[in-house]
């Protein structure tokens, strides 16, 4: 596939790396020539220096025969204009734009169409990050919570603790503990090494366990792997920007919410918008303010400013002064590797955004892609098409399907029914199959496995 990526920032650069490694024809456009050259030194891609929305720049990038344009510059307006130019002058088939401003997103349905602003897919990073954090707050103790099949199935990552009933036992014991709850462990990471789980695999304390289950069974499964945290009641948010404000708005009817913002003018805007949350003018890097606002009674502290260093410092302060759980927004991947035990969960907006972008780039009928473990692994939802003659998966039992190494099937969603993956389950046409890939390099083999052809016989 020939893809033009506009913007060589962290999202554009990481996306280029993902797609170039999957043998796509990638060209990256940016005004910063040095940034482009550094990217080209690492990747087999084309580069063009110039304004992302300028017709001549897009022509140099090959827009006349590109399959897709992905606009992820730092400017909403440039992204939207680039899509308009690509549509009007080059008839580019698929145009994806990152749009951050809630002012545009509030009118998304009216603005973005072929008759107005011709953007086929809108990616709103702030919305994606906010949803991600809400899922973590709704599922105390989870490291990651991912929705599939419109939320009917969830993939959850937790750290196993010695007080969990199943820890120290084989995975097959889970069914004995919970005869009425069906689940499947999709992968285990032990000291950063992936383990493909079998029935006799023993869970050890400290393991990062990814399991899949119907939404209503998530809490029961978590209780087998660790002592389940009590439901959260009190949330403190540091940073009143788009993400912090939206999170406070979404949570204030369910939790006791405090939001700390340094700008007095922004505090006035927040206090007018929020009905129940308490808005505080100040900095969460001030230990006295944290103590005065009863930080030791806070269940979840969320550091969501646009400054990584501030987020890390205030998170460490909050944790040391008694906050039970700390969630920290970190955009620089180098920092994410450095954070210690004091930060419970580091949120990467780039990886969350890239997962959403990959949903629209992958070949085949893929409706969800989630990037895991800082981009090393993936979880995907793909629809099975064809029949027993034209498909390698339809009409076959799961134990008859030759999966690539490091790939496991976690569940199948058939209409409203959730089928946890067991060896005797047979894949049917239009099933939504949820897979876990411990190495995203296997995505091409997975796409080939689900491709429909003529006369496929095992």
C-alpha positions in Angstrom: 0.0 0.0 0.0 1.3 3.5 -0.9 0.8 5.8 2.1 1.8 9.4 2.7 2.2 10.5 6.3 2.1 14.2 7.0 4.1 15.1 10.1 7.3 13.6 11.3 6.6 14.1 15.0 6.3 11.3 17.6 3.0 10.0 16.2 4.1 10.3 12.5 7.5 8.9 13.1 6.3 5.9 15.1 3.5 5.2 12.6 6.1 5.3 9.8 8.2 2.8 11.7 5.2 0.4 12.1 4.1 0.6 8.5 7.5 0.6 6.9 8.3 -2.7 8.7 5.2 -4.2 7.2 6.5 -3.6 3.6 4.3 -0.6 2.7 5.5 2.2 0.4 5.8 5.1 2.9 6.6 8.8 2.3 6.8 11.2 5.2 6.3 15.0 4.8 7.5 17.7 7.2 8.9 21.2 7.2 11.8 20.0 9.3 14.4 18.5 6.9 16.7 17.4 9.7 14.0 15.4 11.5 13.1 13.7 8.2 16.7 12.8 7.5 17.1 11.2 11.0 13.9 9.2 10.3 15.2 8.1 6.9 18.5 6.9 8.4 16.5 4.4 10.5 13.8 3.4 8.0 13.3 2.5 4.4 11.0 5.4 3.5 10.8 8.4 1.2 10.9 11.9 2.6 9.7 15.3 1.3 10.5 18.6 2.9 7.7 21.2 2.6 4.3 22.4 3.8 2.0 19.4 4.3 -1.0 21.0 2.7 0.7 22.6 -0.3 -0.2 21.0 -3.6 3.4 20.9 -4.9 4.6 19.2 -1.7 1.8 16.5 -2.0 2.7 16.1 -5.7 6.4 15.4 -4.8 5.2 12.9 -2.2 3.3 11.0 -4.9 -0.3 11.9 -4.0 -1.4 11.3 -7.6 -1.3 7.5 -7.0 -1.3 7.2 -3.2 -3.8 4.8 -1.6 -3.9 6.7 1.7 -3.0 10.0 3.2 -2.6 10.3 7.0 -2.3 13.9 8.3 -0.8 14.0 11.8 0.9 17.4 11.9 0.6 19.5 15.0 -2.0 21.8 13.3 -5.6 20.7 12.9 -6.1 23.3 10.2 -3.1 22.0 8.1 -4.3 18.4 8.5 -7.8 19.3 7.3 -6.6 21.4 4.4 -4.2 18.7 3.3 -7.1 16.3 3.1 -9.1 18.8 1.1 -6.2 19.3 -1.3 -5.6 15.6 -1.6 -9.3 15.0 -2.4 -9.8 17.9 -4.8 -6.5 17.7 -6.8 -5.5 14.0 -6.5 -8.7 12.1 -5.6 -6.8 10.2 -2.9 -9.1 7.3 -1.9 -8.6 7.4 1.9 -7.8 10.5 4.0 -7.2 10.3 7.7 -6.8 13.4 9.9 -5.8 13.9 13.5 -8.0 16.6 15.0 -7.4 17.8 18.5 -9.6 20.8 19.0 -12.9 20.0 20.8 -14.4 23.0 18.9 -14.1 20.9 15.6 -14.9 17.6 17.2 -18.2 18.9 18.7 -19.5 19.4 15.1 -17.8 16.3 13.6 -20.8 14.9 11.8 -21.7 18.2 10.0 -18.1 19.2 9.2 -16.5 16.1 7.9 -18.0 14.7 4.7 -17.3 14.7 1.0 -19.5 17.7 0.5 -17.7 19.8 3.2 -14.3 18.8 4.6 -13.5 15.5 2.9 -11.9 13.5 5.7 -12.8 9.8 5.8 -11.5 9.1 9.3 -11.1 11.5 12.2 -8.6 10.6 14.9 -9.1 12.5 18.2 -6.2 11.7 20.5 -7.6 13.5 23.5 -10.8 11.5 23.3 -8.9 8.2 22.9 -6.7 8.9 25.9 -9.6 10.0 28.1 -11.5 6.8 27.3 -8.4 4.8 28.1 -8.0 6.4 31.5 -11.7 6.0 32.3 -11.4 2.3 31.7 -8.5 2.1 34.1 -10.4 4.0 36.8 -13.5 1.8 36.3 -11.4 -1.4 36.6 -9.2 -0.9 39.8 -5.9 -2.8 39.6 -5.8 -3.2 35.8 -2.7 -2.0 33.9 -4.6 -1.9 30.6 -8.2 -2.4 29.6 -9.1 -2.7 25.9 -12.6 -3.0 24.3 -13.5 -5.3 21.5 -16.8 -6.0 19.8 -18.3 -2.7 21.0 -17.4 -3.4 24.6 -18.9 -6.9 24.9 -15.4 -8.4 25.3 -12.4 -6.9 27.1 -8.7 -7.7 27.1 -7.2 -6.8 30.5 -3.6 -6.7 31.7 -2.9 -7.2 35.4 0.2 -7.9 37.5 -0.2 -11.2 39.4 0.5 -11.0 43.1 1.3 -13.8 45.6 -2.1 -13.4 47.3 -4.0 -14.3 44.1 -5.7 -17.8 44.4 -4.4 -19.0 41.0 -0.8 -17.7 41.5 1.6 -20.6 41.8 -0.9 -22.9 40.1 -1.5 -24.1 36.5 -3.8 -22.0 34.3 -6.2 -24.9 34.0 -7.1 -24.4 37.7 -8.9 -21.2 36.9 -11.9 -23.2 35.6 -12.1 -25.2 38.9 -12.0 -22.0 40.9 -14.7 -20.3 38.7 -16.8 -23.0 37.1 -19.4 -20.4 35.9 -17.0 -17.9 34.4 -15.2 -18.5 31.1 -11.9 -16.8 30.3 -8.7 -17.3 28.5 -5.2 -16.1 29.2 -3.9 -14.7 25.9 -0.3 -14.1 27.0 2.0 -13.8 30.0 5.0 -11.5 30.1 7.6 -12.6 32.7 10.6 -10.2 33.1 9.6 -8.7 29.8 9.8 -12.0 28.0 6.5 -13.3 26.4 5.2 -16.7 27.3 2.5 -18.4 25.2 0.2 -19.9 27.8 -0.8 -23.6 27.9 -3.0 -25.3 30.4 0.0 -26.4 32.5 1.6 -23.0 32.5 2.1 -21.8 36.1 1.4 -18.2 36.9 4.1 -16.6 39.0 4.0 -13.5 41.2 5.1 -10.5 39.2 3.8 -11.9 35.9 2.0 -9.4 33.6 -1.0 -11.4 32.6 -3.2 -10.5 29.6 -6.6 -12.3 29.8 -9.8 -12.0 27.8 -13.4 -12.3 29.0 -16.9 -11.0 28.6 -17.1 -7.5 30.2 -19.3 -8.7 33.1 -16.7 -11.3 34.1 -13.6 -9.1 34.2 -13.6 -8.4 37.9 -14.1 -12.1 38.8 -11.1 -13.1 36.7 -8.9 -10.3 38.2 -9.7 -11.7 41.7 -8.0 -14.9 40.7 -4.7 -13.2 39.9 -4.5 -10.6 42.6 -6.4 -9.1 45.6 -8.9 -6.9 43.8 -8.7 -3.2 44.7 -11.8 -1.6 46.2 -13.8 0.5 43.8 -12.3 4.0 43.5 -14.2 6.9 45.0 -11.8 9.9 45.0 -10.0 11.1 41.9 -7.5 14.1 41.6 -6.5 15.4 38.2 -3.5 17.6 37.6 -3.9 19.6 34.5 -7.0 21.3 33.1 -6.3 21.1 29.4 -8.4 19.2 27.0 -7.7 15.7 28.4 -7.9 16.7 32.1 -11.1 18.8 31.6 -12.8 16.1 29.5 -11.9 13.4 32.1 -13.2 15.6 35.0 -16.4 16.2 33.0 -17.0 12.5 32.4 -16.1 11.4 36.0 -17.7 14.1 38.2 -21.1 12.4 38.3 -19.6 9.1 39.4 -16.6 10.0 41.7 -15.5 12.8 44.0 -13.3 14.8 41.6 -10.7 17.5 42.2 -8.9 19.2 39.3 -5.7 21.3 39.8 -4.9 23.9 37.1 -2.1 26.5 37.2 -3.8 29.1 35.0 -6.4 31.2 36.8 -8.2 32.1 33.6 -8.5 28.4 32.7 -9.7 27.7 36.3 -12.6 30.1 35.7 -13.5 28.3 32.5 -13.4 24.9 34.2 -15.5 26.1 37.2 -18.2 27.3 34.8 -18.1 24.0 32.8 -17.9 21.5 35.7 -20.9 21.1 37.9 -19.6 18.9 40.8 -15.8 18.7 40.5 -13.8 21.0 42.7 -11.5 23.3 40.7 -8.2 24.3 42.4 -5.9 27.1 41.2 -2.3 26.0 41.8 0.4 23.4 40.9 0.4 19.7 41.8 4.2 20.0 42.1 3.5 21.9 45.4 3.6 19.4 48.2 1.8 21.8 50.6 -1.2 22.0 48.2 -1.3 18.2 47.9 -1.3 17.8 51.6 -3.9 20.5 52.2 -6.2 18.8 49.6 -5.9 15.4 51.4 -3.7 13.6 48.9 -3.5 10.6 51.3 -7.2 10.0 50.8 -7.1 10.1 47.0 -7.6 6.7 45.3 -6.3 7.8 41.8 -4.0 10.7 41.0 -3.9 11.5 37.2 -1.0 13.7 36.0 -2.3 15.1 32.6 -0.4 18.3 31.9 1.4 18.8 28.5 4.8 18.6 30.2 6.3 15.2 30.8 8.8 16.3 33.4 6.1 18.0 35.5 3.8 15.0 35.2 6.5 12.6 36.5 7.5 14.9 39.3 4.0 15.5 40.5 3.2 11.8 40.2 6.1 10.9 42.4 5.1 13.6 45.0 1.5 12.4 45.0 2.6 8.8 45.5 5.0 9.6 48.3 2.3 11.7 50.1 -0.1 8.8 50.0 -2.0 8.6 46.7 -3.0 5.0 46.3 -2.7 4.8 42.5 -0.9 7.1 40.0 -1.6 7.4 36.3 0.8 9.6 34.4 0.7 10.9 30.8 4.1 10.6 29.2 4.7 11.5 25.6 8.5 10.9 25.4 9.0 7.1 25.1 12.5 7.4 26.7 10.9 8.7 29.9 8.4 5.8 29.9 11.3 3.4 30.1 12.9 5.3 33.0 9.9 5.6 35.4 10.1 3.5 38.5 7.7 1.8 40.9 6.2 5.1 42.1 4.3 5.6 38.8 1.7 2.8 38.5 0.6 3.3 34.9 2.3 5.4 32.2 -0.1 6.4 29.5 1.4 7.0 26.0 -0.9 9.1 23.8 1.2 8.2 20.7 0.6 4.4 21.1 -3.1 4.9 21.8 -3.4 7.1 18.7 -1.4 4.7 16.5 -3.6 1.8 17.5 -6.6 3.7 16.3 -4.8 4.6 13.0 -3.7 1.0 12.4 -7.3 -0.1 12.5 -7.8 1.8 9.2 -4.5 0.8 7.6 -4.4 -2.9 8.1 -5.5 -5.1 5.2 -8.6 -7.2 5.7 -11.7 -6.5 7.7 -10.1 -5.4 10.9 -12.3 -3.4 13.3 -9.9 -2.9 16.2 -6.2 -2.7 16.7 -4.6 -2.0 20.1 -0.9 -1.4 20.5 0.5 -3.1 23.7 3.6 -3.1 25.7 5.0 0.1 24.1 4.3 -1.1 20.6 6.0 -4.5 20.8 2.7 -6.5 20.9 -0.7 -6.0 19.4 -4.3 -7.2 19.9 -6.6 -7.1 16.9 -10.2 -7.9 16.1 -10.7 -9.3 12.6 -13.9 -10.5 10.9 -13.8 -13.9 9.3 -15.2 -14.0 5.7 -15.8 -16.7 3.1 -16.6 -20.4 3.7 -14.8 -23.7 4.2 -13.6 -23.7 0.6 -12.4 -20.1 0.3 -11.1 -19.4 3.9 -8.3 -20.9 6.0 -10.3 -20.3 9.2 -14.1 -20.5 8.5 -15.5 -23.9 9.2 -12.5 -25.1 11.2 -12.0 -25.9 14.8 -9.6 -23.6 16.6 -7.1 -26.5 17.1 -7.1 -27.1 13.3 -6.1 -23.5 12.5 -2.3 -23.1 11.9 -1.6 -19.9 13.7 1.7 -18.1 13.3 4.2 -18.4 16.1 3.4 -16.1 19.0 -0.3 -15.6 18.0 -3.2 -16.8 20.1 -7.0 -16.5 19.6 -8.6 -15.2 22.8 -12.3 -15.0 21.9 -14.9 -15.1 19.2 -17.9 -12.8 19.1 -20.9 -14.1 17.1 -23.6 -11.6 17.1 -24.4 -10.9 20.7 -22.7 -14.2 21.9 -19.2 -14.2 23.4 -17.3 -17.5 22.8 -14.1 -17.8 24.8 -11.5 -19.6 22.6 -11.4 -23.3 23.4 -10.0 -25.9 21.0 -13.5 -27.3 20.0 -14.9 -23.9 18.9 -15.6 -23.7 15.2 -15.2 -20.4 13.4 -18.2 -19.3 11.4 -18.7 -16.7 8.6 -18.8 -13.1 10.0 -17.4 -14.1 13.4 -15.3 -11.4 15.0 -12.1 -13.1 16.0 -9.9 -11.5 18.7 -6.2 -12.3 18.5 -3.2 -11.5 20.6 0.2 -11.1 18.9 3.2 -11.1 21.2 5.3 -9.8 18.2 3.6 -7.4 15.8 5.9 -8.6 13.0 3.5 -11.5 12.6 0.7 -9.2 11.4 1.3 -10.0 7.7 0.9 -13.7 8.4 -2.3 -13.1 10.3 -3.7 -10.9 7.4 -2.8 -13.7 5.0 -4.5 -16.3 7.2 -7.8 -14.4 7.2 -7.6 -13.5 3.5 -10.4 -15.0 1.3 -9.3 -16.9 -1.8 -10.5 -19.7 -4.0 -10.0 -23.3 -3.2 -8.1 -23.0 0.1 -7.9 -26.5 1.6 -5.8 -27.4 4.7 
